[in-house]
Amino acid sequence: MTDTRYPDLPVPEVRNTPTPKRSEREPILPKNPKKDK
C-alpha cells in the first residue's frame, strides 16, 4: 500500500511513523507530480 505512495522512501520507516506520516503526506503531494515528470 505504501510502496506505491513512497517507492523511493523507506516503507518500514514510514509505517513505523503513523503520526508523522500525515505531515509527510502533505509535502509528498507536490513532490508526486515532480517525480512523475
C-alpha positions in Angstrom: 0.0 0.0 0.0 2.7 2.5 1.0 5.1 1.0 -1.6 3.1 2.8 -4.3 2.9 6.0 -2.4 6.5 6.0 -1.2 8.5 3.9 -3.6 11.7 5.9 -3.0 11.0 6.4 0.7 11.7 3.6 3.2 8.5 1.6 3.6 9.4 0.3 7.1 10.2 3.7 8.4 7.0 5.3 7.0 4.9 2.5 8.5 6.7 2.9 11.8 5.8 6.6 12.0 2.0 6.7 11.6 1.7 10.2 13.2 4.5 11.9 11.1 3.3 10.1 8.1 0.4 12.5 7.9 2.7 15.5 7.9 5.0 13.9 5.3 2.0 13.2 3.1 1.5 16.9 2.6 4.9 17.6 1.0 4.8 14.4 -0.9 1.7 15.5 -2.7 3.5 18.3 -4.6 6.6 16.1 -5.0 4.4 13.4 -6.7 4.0 15.5 -9.9 7.7 16.4 -9.9 8.7 12.7 -9.8 6.0 11.8 -12.4 7.6 14.3 -14.8 
